[in-house]
């Protein structure tokens, strides 16, 4: 049995302020490696005081402005760093007390809540923590990465039977299914390998993907019947599920490479893409012809 953990990065909308790409990534782990993989990630994060905290890549890699305003922040110990950041944040919220500050105050509170576990670390320390986790994942020879990376400028809703996230989900499901078929023994009497999807418990997306999986089980995807994936996606809280957090890291690394050519996270993560020989079959960049990114260069024709 293999478990494929799914999460996305980027937005699916096409209005101003949206990301240029949407990426859905799945990291597949054999169940007999799950516990060791989970513990390895927690051990890496423990070195940074994050053993019991969520690995949320995007929030960790933001610059926290108040840290730059604290004299000698890097020389402070973790407890003093937290105290100094809390003091600045309390004053910041106190200033947002006018009748026109409601929206900004809500955004600021969200930022504070999401980044609270990481404020004792400098940006460089947070970056190194994420890189250390990515290198750990790169060493998981048992893991396989599946992803659909959609360049939204190339996506034509009038020509596609599915939405952006729907197309991404169907692609990832199809590639995971084919992987399971490929690793199953064809010998008579041997049981095939089965797989299960585990998904972030986002109400709107999870309901849609559950309905799609029921359809895939009945009629197959556009590319394959489902003979190995069982059930509809299991829904979990990403804050408490390390491997969903790893899927989030994978999706973020792919998107930032395709949008900004950031390679530090991409290279270790992309090394785990499912391949047949030298051909990348697990990850696709849905993009205009002529793209020469590493994903397109290595992808099956």
VOPA-880865 format. One record per residue (C-alpha): residue number from 1; residue in one letter; y, z, x. Coordinates in pm, whole numbers, plus 50000, padded with zeros to 5 digits. Layout:
REM VOPA-880865
+-----+-----+-------+-------+-------+
|   n | res |     Y |     Z |     X |
+-----+-----+-------+-------+-------+
| NUM |   A |     Y |     Z |     X |
...
+-----+-----+-------+-------+-------+
//
This chain:
REM VOPA-880865
+-----+-----+-------+-------+-------+
|   n | res |     Y |     Z |     X |
+-----+-----+-------+-------+-------+
|   1 |   X | 50000 | 50000 | 50000 |
|   2 |   X | 50348 | 49906 | 50120 |
|   3 |   X | 50671 | 50046 | 49978 |
|   4 |   X | 50984 | 49828 | 49988 |
|   5 |   X | 51311 | 50022 | 49958 |
|   6 |   X | 51605 | 49821 | 49820 |
|   7 |   X | 51981 | 49860 | 49843 |
|   8 |   X | 52284 | 49632 | 49853 |
|   9 |   X | 52612 | 49594 | 50036 |
|  10 |   X | 52924 | 49418 | 49917 |
|  11 |   X | 53041 | 49327 | 49570 |
|  12 |   X | 52916 | 49065 | 49328 |
|  13 |   X | 53257 | 48977 | 49184 |
|  14 |   X | 53472 | 48686 | 49296 |
|  15 |   X | 53824 | 48815 | 49224 |
|  16 |   X | 54079 | 48922 | 49485 |
|  17 |   X | 53986 | 49213 | 49709 |
|  18 |   X | 53613 | 49148 | 49682 |
|  19 |   X | 53383 | 49107 | 49981 |
|  20 |   X | 53298 | 48748 | 50076 |
|  21 |   X | 52923 | 48823 | 50077 |
|  22 |   X | 52677 | 49020 | 49872 |
|  23 |   X | 52361 | 49133 | 50051 |
|  24 |   X | 52049 | 49283 | 49897 |
|  25 |   X | 51811 | 49419 | 50160 |
|  26 |   X | 51464 | 49566 | 50140 |
|  27 |   X | 51286 | 49755 | 50417 |
|  28 |   X | 50907 | 49762 | 50376 |
|  29 |   X | 50707 | 50055 | 50515 |
|  30 |   X | 50328 | 50105 | 50497 |
|  31 |   X | 50269 | 50432 | 50316 |
|  32 |   X | 50075 | 50574 | 50612 |
|  33 |   X | 50393 | 50547 | 50824 |
|  34 |   X | 50639 | 50673 | 50563 |
|  35 |   X | 50645 | 51041 | 50661 |
|  36 |   X | 50682 | 50974 | 51034 |
|  37 |   X | 50962 | 50723 | 50973 |
|  38 |   X | 51146 | 50965 | 50746 |
|  39 |   X | 51120 | 51245 | 51004 |
|  40 |   X | 51234 | 51020 | 51290 |
|  41 |   X | 51558 | 50936 | 51110 |
|  42 |   X | 51626 | 51301 | 51030 |
|  43 |   X | 51561 | 51397 | 51393 |
|  44 |   X | 51817 | 51142 | 51512 |
|  45 |   X | 52075 | 51265 | 51261 |
|  46 |   X | 52004 | 51629 | 51353 |
|  47 |   X | 52160 | 51564 | 51695 |
|  48 |   X | 52487 | 51502 | 51512 |
|  49 |   X | 52462 | 51794 | 51270 |
|  50 |   X | 52352 | 51568 | 50983 |
|  51 |   X | 51982 | 51654 | 50941 |
|  52 |   X | 52025 | 51743 | 50574 |
|  53 |   X | 52299 | 51495 | 50489 |
|  54 |   X | 52297 | 51143 | 50350 |
|  55 |   X | 52317 | 50853 | 50593 |
|  56 |   X | 52582 | 50640 | 50421 |
|  57 |   X | 52680 | 50376 | 50674 |
|  58 |   X | 53001 | 50247 | 50519 |
|  59 |   X | 53153 | 50593 | 50468 |
|  60 |   X | 53048 | 50706 | 50817 |
|  61 |   X | 53207 | 50406 | 50989 |
|  62 |   X | 53548 | 50440 | 50827 |
|  63 |   X | 53840 | 50569 | 51032 |
|  64 |   X | 53952 | 50910 | 50903 |
|  65 |   X | 54330 | 50900 | 50943 |
|  66 |   X | 54379 | 51278 | 50949 |
|  67 |   X | 54161 | 51307 | 51262 |
|  68 |   X | 54416 | 51101 | 51456 |
|  69 |   X | 54688 | 51343 | 51345 |
|  70 |   X | 54515 | 51656 | 51473 |
|  71 |   X | 54620 | 51732 | 51834 |
|  72 |   X | 54320 | 51756 | 52068 |
|  73 |   X | 54072 | 51684 | 51789 |
|  74 |   X | 53804 | 51557 | 52027 |
|  75 |   X | 53818 | 51878 | 52232 |
|  76 |   X | 53761 | 52104 | 51929 |
|  77 |   X | 53420 | 52240 | 51832 |
|  78 |   X | 53255 | 52127 | 51506 |
|  79 |   X | 53371 | 52429 | 51303 |
|  80 |   X | 53732 | 52400 | 51419 |
|  81 |   X | 53728 | 52025 | 51353 |
|  82 |   X | 53620 | 52087 | 50995 |
|  83 |   X | 53885 | 52352 | 50941 |
|  84 |   X | 54158 | 52126 | 51077 |
|  85 |   X | 54050 | 51832 | 50863 |
|  86 |   X | 54025 | 52047 | 50548 |
|  87 |   X | 54375 | 52181 | 50611 |
|  88 |   X | 54517 | 51828 | 50640 |
|  89 |   X | 54330 | 51712 | 50332 |
|  90 |   X | 54448 | 52006 | 50124 |
|  91 |   X | 54808 | 51929 | 50216 |
|  92 |   X | 54753 | 51560 | 50143 |
|  93 |   X | 54631 | 51632 | 49790 |
|  94 |   X | 54915 | 51878 | 49734 |
|  95 |   X | 55164 | 51599 | 49801 |
|  96 |   X | 55003 | 51379 | 49536 |
|  97 |   X | 55130 | 51583 | 49247 |
|  98 |   X | 55368 | 51339 | 49079 |
|  99 |   X | 55312 | 51175 | 48739 |
| 100 |   X | 55248 | 50839 | 48908 |
| 101 |   X | 54997 | 50973 | 49161 |
| 102 |   X | 54691 | 51010 | 48937 |
| 103 |   X | 54507 | 50697 | 49052 |
| 104 |   X | 54583 | 50758 | 49417 |
| 105 |   X | 54480 | 51123 | 49386 |
| 106 |   X | 54145 | 51020 | 49235 |
| 107 |   X | 54083 | 50768 | 49516 |
| 108 |   X | 54174 | 51030 | 49775 |
| 109 |   X | 53942 | 51288 | 49624 |
| 110 |   X | 53658 | 51035 | 49625 |
| 111 |   X | 53724 | 50957 | 49991 |
| 112 |   X | 53722 | 51328 | 50076 |
| 113 |   X | 53401 | 51388 | 49882 |
| 114 |   X | 53214 | 51094 | 50032 |
| 115 |   X | 53317 | 51165 | 50391 |
| 116 |   X | 53297 | 51547 | 50384 |
| 117 |   X | 52958 | 51568 | 50565 |
| 118 |   X | 53091 | 51369 | 50862 |
| 119 |   X | 53436 | 51513 | 50934 |
| 120 |   X | 53313 | 51721 | 51229 |
| 121 |   X | 53235 | 51397 | 51415 |
| 122 |   X | 53480 | 51161 | 51579 |
| 123 |   X | 53464 | 50794 | 51483 |
| 124 |   X | 53285 | 50715 | 51810 |
| 125 |   X | 53027 | 50988 | 51742 |
| 126 |   X | 52970 | 50858 | 51390 |
| 127 |   X | 52933 | 50505 | 51521 |
| 128 |   X | 52683 | 50621 | 51783 |
| 129 |   X | 52482 | 50811 | 51520 |
| 130 |   X | 52447 | 50495 | 51310 |
| 131 |   X | 52358 | 50288 | 51618 |
| 132 |   X | 52093 | 50543 | 51718 |
| 133 |   X | 51935 | 50515 | 51373 |
| 134 |   X | 51946 | 50134 | 51393 |
| 135 |   X | 51770 | 50143 | 51731 |
| 136 |   X | 51508 | 50374 | 51582 |
| 137 |   X | 51444 | 50125 | 51302 |
| 138 |   X | 51422 | 49842 | 51559 |
| 139 |   X | 51127 | 50023 | 51718 |
| 140 |   X | 50932 | 50039 | 51391 |
| 141 |   X | 50685 | 49760 | 51458 |
| 142 |   X | 50523 | 49840 | 51123 |
| 143 |   X | 50842 | 49776 | 50921 |
| 144 |   X | 50954 | 49444 | 50773 |
| 145 |   X | 51302 | 49349 | 50658 |
| 146 |   X | 51362 | 49123 | 50357 |
| 147 |   X | 51711 | 49023 | 50248 |
| 148 |   X | 51915 | 48768 | 50057 |
| 149 |   X | 52270 | 48727 | 50191 |
| 150 |   X | 52487 | 48539 | 49943 |
| 151 |   X | 52805 | 48368 | 50057 |
| 152 |   X | 52991 | 48387 | 49726 |
| 153 |   X | 53206 | 48083 | 49808 |
| 154 |   X | 52884 | 47877 | 49802 |
| 155 |   X | 52753 | 48030 | 49478 |
| 156 |   X | 52811 | 47818 | 49170 |
| 157 |   X | 52744 | 48015 | 48847 |
| 158 |   X | 52728 | 47688 | 48650 |
| 159 |   X | 52434 | 47566 | 48858 |
| 160 |   X | 52246 | 47893 | 48899 |
| 161 |   X | 52021 | 48034 | 48627 |
| 162 |   X | 52091 | 48384 | 48759 |
| 163 |   X | 52386 | 48599 | 48864 |
| 164 |   X | 52451 | 48669 | 49232 |
| 165 |   X | 52260 | 48998 | 49232 |
| 166 |   X | 51989 | 48845 | 49012 |
| 167 |   X | 51932 | 48562 | 49259 |
| 168 |   X | 51923 | 48811 | 49546 |
| 169 |   X | 51668 | 49030 | 49368 |
| 170 |   X | 51439 | 48737 | 49283 |
| 171 |   X | 51451 | 48615 | 49644 |
| 172 |   X | 51370 | 48955 | 49795 |
| 173 |   X | 51089 | 49017 | 49546 |
| 174 |   X | 50939 | 48674 | 49621 |
| 175 |   X | 50946 | 48728 | 49998 |
| 176 |   X | 50796 | 49076 | 49974 |
| 177 |   X | 50518 | 48937 | 49752 |
| 178 |   X | 50442 | 48657 | 49999 |
| 179 |   X | 50432 | 48907 | 50285 |
| 180 |   X | 50177 | 49115 | 50092 |
| 181 |   X | 49970 | 48804 | 50025 |
| 182 |   X | 49982 | 48710 | 50394 |
| 183 |   X | 49865 | 49052 | 50517 |
| 184 |   X | 49584 | 49075 | 50260 |
| 185 |   X | 49238 | 48988 | 50388 |
| 186 |   X | 49088 | 48674 | 50231 |
| 187 |   X | 48735 | 48796 | 50301 |
| 188 |   X | 48514 | 48845 | 49992 |
| 189 |   X | 48497 | 49204 | 49876 |
| 190 |   X | 48817 | 49309 | 50055 |
| 191 |   X | 49092 | 49454 | 49842 |
| 192 |   X | 49434 | 49293 | 49861 |
| 193 |   X | 49732 | 49490 | 49987 |
| 194 |   X | 49962 | 49610 | 49713 |
| 195 |   X | 50328 | 49697 | 49718 |
| 196 |   X | 50586 | 49885 | 49517 |
| 197 |   X | 50965 | 49856 | 49499 |
| 198 |   X | 51189 | 50162 | 49522 |
| 199 |   X | 51548 | 50115 | 49408 |
| 200 |   X | 51875 | 50306 | 49401 |
| 201 |   X | 51909 | 50460 | 49056 |
| 202 |   X | 52219 | 50267 | 48953 |
| 203 |   X | 52206 | 50249 | 48572 |
| 204 |   X | 52335 | 49896 | 48518 |
| 205 |   X | 52154 | 49732 | 48812 |
| 206 |   X | 51827 | 49922 | 48777 |
| 207 |   X | 51799 | 49836 | 48408 |
| 208 |   X | 51858 | 49468 | 48483 |
| 209 |   X | 51608 | 49462 | 48771 |
| 210 |   X | 51347 | 49645 | 48563 |
| 211 |   X | 51374 | 49378 | 48295 |
| 212 |   X | 51353 | 49104 | 48558 |
| 213 |   X | 51039 | 49257 | 48709 |
| 214 |   X | 50870 | 49261 | 48370 |
| 215 |   X | 50950 | 48892 | 48341 |
| 216 |   X | 50820 | 48824 | 48694 |
| 217 |   X | 50493 | 49003 | 48619 |
| 218 |   X | 50447 | 48790 | 48309 |
| 219 |   X | 50565 | 48451 | 48438 |
| 220 |   X | 50615 | 48480 | 48814 |
| 221 |   X | 50934 | 48413 | 49007 |
| 222 |   X | 51064 | 48063 | 49076 |
| 223 |   X | 50853 | 48058 | 49395 |
| 224 |   X | 50541 | 48269 | 49340 |
| 225 |   X | 50330 | 48465 | 49096 |
| 226 |   X | 50318 | 48841 | 49145 |
| 227 |   X | 49964 | 48935 | 49243 |
| 228 |   X | 50038 | 49221 | 49485 |
| 229 |   X | 50354 | 49401 | 49369 |
| 230 |   X | 50274 | 49660 | 49106 |
| 231 |   X | 50490 | 49810 | 48830 |
| 232 |   X | 50866 | 49790 | 48788 |
| 233 |   X | 51094 | 49944 | 49053 |
| 234 |   X | 51075 | 50320 | 49098 |
| 235 |   X | 51429 | 50459 | 49066 |
| 236 |   X | 51545 | 50731 | 49305 |
| 237 |   X | 51858 | 50916 | 49409 |
| 238 |   X | 51973 | 50756 | 49738 |
| 239 |   X | 52132 | 51083 | 49854 |
| 240 |   X | 51783 | 51234 | 49877 |
| 241 |   X | 51579 | 50933 | 49991 |
| 242 |   X | 51603 | 50847 | 50360 |
| 243 |   X | 51445 | 50502 | 50331 |
| 244 |   X | 51695 | 50391 | 50064 |
| 245 |   X | 51962 | 50497 | 50313 |
| 246 |   X | 51793 | 50278 | 50576 |
| 247 |   X | 51796 | 49984 | 50332 |
| 248 |   X | 52169 | 50049 | 50285 |
| 249 |   X | 52216 | 50042 | 50664 |
| 250 |   X | 52027 | 49711 | 50684 |
| 251 |   X | 52234 | 49552 | 50408 |
| 252 |   X | 52559 | 49674 | 50566 |
| 253 |   X | 52462 | 49545 | 50911 |
| 254 |   X | 52377 | 49199 | 50775 |
| 255 |   X | 52697 | 49174 | 50571 |
| 256 |   X | 52927 | 49286 | 50851 |
| 257 |   X | 52767 | 49035 | 51087 |
| 258 |   X | 52809 | 48747 | 50843 |
| 259 |   X | 53165 | 48843 | 50746 |
| 260 |   X | 53302 | 48967 | 51080 |
| 261 |   X | 53048 | 48863 | 51345 |
| 262 |   X | 52975 | 49230 | 51423 |
| 263 |   X | 52653 | 49224 | 51625 |
| 264 |   X | 52589 | 49581 | 51743 |
| 265 |   X | 52417 | 49694 | 51423 |
| 266 |   X | 52294 | 49349 | 51328 |
| 267 |   X | 52082 | 49281 | 51634 |
| 268 |   X | 51849 | 49584 | 51614 |
| 269 |   X | 51821 | 49554 | 51236 |
| 270 |   X | 51756 | 49178 | 51234 |
| 271 |   X | 51475 | 49227 | 51486 |
| 272 |   X | 51269 | 49371 | 51199 |
| 273 |   X | 51307 | 49061 | 50977 |
| 274 |   X | 50973 | 48929 | 50854 |
| 275 |   X | 50871 | 48632 | 51065 |
| 276 |   X | 50588 | 48382 | 51091 |
| 277 |   X | 50576 | 48287 | 51456 |
| 278 |   X | 50935 | 48224 | 51563 |
| 279 |   X | 51054 | 48141 | 51211 |
| 280 |   X | 51243 | 48401 | 51007 |
| 281 |   X | 51101 | 48400 | 50655 |
| 282 |   X | 51216 | 48739 | 50531 |
| 283 |   X | 51595 | 48697 | 50548 |
| 284 |   X | 51805 | 48409 | 50416 |
| 285 |   X | 52176 | 48332 | 50431 |
| 286 |   X | 52269 | 48141 | 50115 |
| 287 |   X | 52560 | 47949 | 50263 |
| 288 |   X | 52718 | 47602 | 50291 |
| 289 |   X | 52530 | 47347 | 50506 |
| 290 |   X | 52605 | 47362 | 50876 |
| 291 |   X | 52619 | 47739 | 50914 |
| 292 |   X | 52508 | 47830 | 51266 |
| 293 |   X | 52473 | 48207 | 51228 |
| 294 |   X | 52162 | 48374 | 51371 |
| 295 |   X | 52009 | 48406 | 51024 |
| 296 |   X | 52043 | 48034 | 50946 |
| 297 |   X | 51938 | 47927 | 51296 |
| 298 |   X | 51615 | 48124 | 51273 |
| 299 |   X | 51533 | 48063 | 50907 |
| 300 |   X | 51256 | 47840 | 50779 |
| 301 |   X | 51375 | 47483 | 50708 |
+-----+-----+-------+-------+-------+
//
